[in-house]
Amino acid sequence: MATISSILSPNLLQPHPTKHLATQQPQPVKLSLPTLKSHPHPQISTQFSVLHLGSNAKGLRRVAAVAEETTSVTAEAERRLYVGNIPRKLGNDELRQIVEEHGAVEKAEVMYDKYSGRSRRFAFVTMKTVEDANAAVEKLNGTQIEGREIKVNVTEKPLSSLDLPSLQTEESQFIDSPHKVYVGNLAKTVTTEMLKNLFAEKGKVLSARLSRAPGTSKSRGFGFVSFSSEEDVEAAISSLNNALLEGQKIRVNKA
């Protein structure tokens, strides 16, 4: 049977005096691919590899799960379309029929105001393939529906895996409270810090957060602000409902 000494460099097997241990650096063992192939017992290297991978199995599974999740989010984001300036009477079925003329549709959803029930004049359409999404943008962007020129584009480029942790941290740091307001009709340029600073002028703000489209940094146009008391909530609503923020009138209600 081959021994370890038959693989390792002879220099590494020579004993070294104790007094030189602090100054001498160990030399790396270099095993070329031909050497391993020709050696009668390559399982020595194979066993090491299996043991090494086994010790990192949890980490590898975690990396694989993150990669799979990121891939899934990326695929959907590239197929999802924003359709803006649509007529108020246009429903999901009518919108789906219009878009299906240019590609296979997976889902069409018109956005409605949860308080008034009126259409917010925009929608999201998820196509079945990226090619269908690109074709729909090319054919429909700038066309008219009932005299209104619509805007069609892919909703948002997905975040890289490096950007995800920062948004996850922002979400986890939000301090919830029974004293909270919903803030709607936010401009795309509004940040969490802007939201917090605006409401801090009217009461003791605990925290603020924006709602974002899954897997992207894109604001969904609304957010939440939590306070330390109900009095602060009432003051915020009476003072800031319909106030201007980044050029748009915001809507403030109890959450």
C-alpha positions in Angstrom: 0.0 0.0 0.0 1.2 3.5 -0.8 2.1 5.6 2.1 1.7 9.4 2.6 5.5 9.7 2.2 5.2 8.4 -1.3 3.0 11.4 -2.2 4.5 14.3 -0.2 7.7 16.1 -1.1 10.8 14.6 0.7 11.7 18.0 2.0 8.5 18.1 4.0 9.3 14.9 5.8 12.6 16.0 7.1 12.6 16.9 10.8 13.4 20.5 11.7 15.2 21.6 14.8 12.9 23.3 17.3 14.8 26.5 17.3 14.0 27.1 13.7 10.2 26.6 13.9 9.4 30.3 14.5 11.3 31.5 11.4 10.7 28.8 8.8 7.5 28.9 6.7 6.0 25.6 5.7 6.2 24.9 2.0 2.9 24.1 0.2 2.3 20.6 -1.2 1.9 20.7 -4.9 0.1 17.8 -6.5 -0.3 18.0 -10.2 -3.3 16.5 -12.0 -1.1 13.9 -13.9 0.4 12.8 -10.6 -3.0 12.2 -9.0 -4.2 10.3 -12.1 -1.1 8.1 -12.2 -1.0 7.4 -8.5 -2.4 4.0 -7.5 -4.4 5.4 -4.6 -6.1 8.7 -5.7 -8.8 8.1 -3.1 -6.7 9.9 -0.5 -7.4 13.1 -2.3 -11.0 12.2 -3.0 -11.7 11.4 0.6 -10.3 14.8 1.7 -12.5 16.6 -0.8 -15.6 14.8 0.5 -14.8 15.5 4.1 -14.1 19.2 3.3 -17.4 19.6 1.4 -19.3 17.8 4.2 -18.0 20.2 6.8 -19.4 23.1 4.7 -22.7 21.4 3.7 -24.9 23.9 5.6 -23.1 26.8 4.1 -23.4 25.4 0.6 -27.1 24.7 0.9 -27.6 28.2 2.2 -25.7 29.7 -0.8 -27.7 27.5 -3.2 -31.0 28.6 -1.6 -30.1 32.3 -1.9 -29.0 31.8 -5.6 -32.3 30.0 -6.4 -34.4 32.7 -4.7 -32.5 35.5 -6.5 -32.9 33.7 -9.9 -36.7 33.3 -9.3 -37.1 37.0 -8.4 -35.0 38.0 -11.4 -37.0 35.9 -13.8 -40.4 37.4 -12.6 -39.1 41.0 -12.5 -38.0 40.7 -16.1 -41.5 39.5 -17.2 -43.5 42.0 -15.2 -44.8 45.1 -17.0 -46.1 48.4 -15.7 -49.0 49.8 -17.7 -49.7 53.4 -16.9 -52.3 56.1 -17.8 -55.1 53.6 -18.5 -58.8 54.6 -18.5 -60.5 54.3 -15.1 -63.1 51.9 -16.5 -60.6 49.4 -17.9 -60.7 46.1 -15.9 -58.4 43.2 -15.6 -60.1 41.1 -18.3 -60.1 43.9 -20.9 -56.5 44.8 -20.2 -55.5 41.1 -20.5 -57.2 40.9 -23.9 -55.3 43.9 -25.2 -51.9 42.7 -24.0 -52.5 39.1 -25.2 -52.5 40.3 -28.8 -48.7 40.7 -28.4 -47.7 37.8 -26.1 -48.9 35.2 -23.6 -50.2 36.7 -20.4 -49.8 35.0 -17.0 -51.6 37.7 -14.9 -53.1 41.1 -15.4 -54.0 43.3 -12.4 -55.4 46.8 -12.4 -54.6 48.7 -9.2 -57.5 50.2 -7.2 -57.6 52.6 -4.3 -58.6 50.6 -1.2 -60.6 53.4 0.2 -62.6 54.8 -2.8 -62.5 51.6 -4.9 -61.6 53.7 -8.0 -58.9 52.6 -10.4 -55.6 54.3 -9.8 -55.1 54.4 -13.6 -52.2 51.9 -13.7 -51.7 48.1 -13.7 -49.2 45.3 -13.7 -49.1 42.6 -16.2 -46.9 39.5 -15.8 -46.0 37.9 -19.1 -45.1 34.2 -19.5 -41.7 34.8 -21.0 -39.2 37.6 -21.2 -39.6 37.6 -25.0 -43.3 38.2 -24.6 -42.7 41.1 -22.2 -40.2 42.8 -24.5 -42.6 42.3 -27.5 -45.5 43.9 -25.5 -43.4 46.9 -24.5 -42.3 47.4 -28.1 -45.9 47.2 -29.5 -47.9 48.9 -26.8 -45.8 51.7 -25.3 -47.1 55.0 -26.6 -50.3 53.6 -28.1 -53.8 54.7 -27.1 -56.7 53.1 -25.2 -59.9 55.1 -25.4 -58.0 58.2 -26.3 -55.4 57.9 -23.5 -51.7 57.3 -24.4 -50.5 54.5 -22.2 -47.0 53.9 -20.9 -45.7 50.4 -20.9 -42.3 49.2 -19.5 -40.6 46.5 -17.5 -41.3 47.3 -13.9 -37.8 47.3 -12.4 -34.5 45.7 -12.8 -34.1 43.2 -9.9 -31.6 43.9 -7.1 -28.3 42.2 -7.1 -27.7 39.8 -4.2 -25.4 42.4 -2.7 -28.2 44.9 -2.4 -30.7 42.6 -0.8 -29.2 42.6 2.7 -29.5 46.4 3.1 -33.2 46.4 2.3 -33.7 43.3 4.6 -32.0 45.2 7.4 -34.2 48.3 6.8 -37.3 46.1 7.0 -36.2 44.3 10.2 -35.3 47.6 11.9 -38.8 49.0 11.6 -40.4 49.5 15.1 -44.0 48.5 14.9 -46.6 50.1 17.2 -50.4 50.2 17.6 -50.1 53.9 16.9 -49.3 53.9 13.2 -50.3 55.8 10.0 -50.5 54.7 6.4 -49.0 57.2 4.0 -50.1 56.8 0.3 -49.5 58.5 -3.1 -45.8 58.7 -2.4 -43.5 59.9 -5.2 -40.9 57.4 -6.4 -38.1 59.7 -5.1 -39.3 59.6 -1.5 -37.0 57.8 0.8 -37.5 56.3 4.3 -35.5 59.1 5.8 -37.6 61.8 4.1 -40.7 60.1 5.4 -39.4 59.9 8.9 -38.2 63.5 9.0 -41.5 64.9 7.7 -43.6 63.2 10.4 -41.0 63.9 13.1 -42.1 67.6 12.9 -45.6 66.6 14.1 -44.9 64.0 16.9 -42.5 61.5 18.3 -41.7 59.1 15.5 -40.6 55.6 16.4 -39.9 54.4 12.9 -40.8 54.6 9.2 -40.6 52.3 6.2 -41.5 52.2 2.5 -43.2 49.3 0.9 -41.2 47.9 -2.0 -41.9 45.6 -4.9 -40.6 42.1 -4.0 -36.9 41.7 -4.9 -36.4 45.3 -6.1 -35.7 48.7 -4.6 -38.7 50.2 -6.3 -41.2 51.9 -3.9 -44.8 50.7 -4.3 -46.0 54.3 -3.6 -46.9 53.9 0.0 -45.4 53.4 3.5 -46.0 53.4 7.2 -44.9 55.6 10.1 -45.2 54.5 13.7 -45.6 56.8 16.7 -45.3 56.5 20.5 -48.9 57.7 21.2 -52.4 58.1 19.7 -52.2 61.9 20.1 -49.2 61.9 17.7 -51.1 59.9 15.2 -54.1 62.3 15.3 -51.7 65.3 14.9 -50.0 63.7 11.9 -53.2 63.0 10.1 -54.7 66.5 10.7 -51.5 68.3 9.8 -50.1 66.2 6.9 -53.0 64.6 5.0 -52.9 66.2 1.5 -49.6 67.8 2.3 -47.0 68.0 -0.5 -44.0 65.7 -0.5 -41.7 65.7 -3.5 -44.3 67.4 -5.6 -47.2 65.0 -4.8 -50.1 65.3 -2.3 -49.8 62.5 0.2 -52.7 60.7 1.8 -52.4 60.0 5.5 -54.8 57.7 7.4 -54.7 55.4 10.4 -53.1 52.1 9.6 
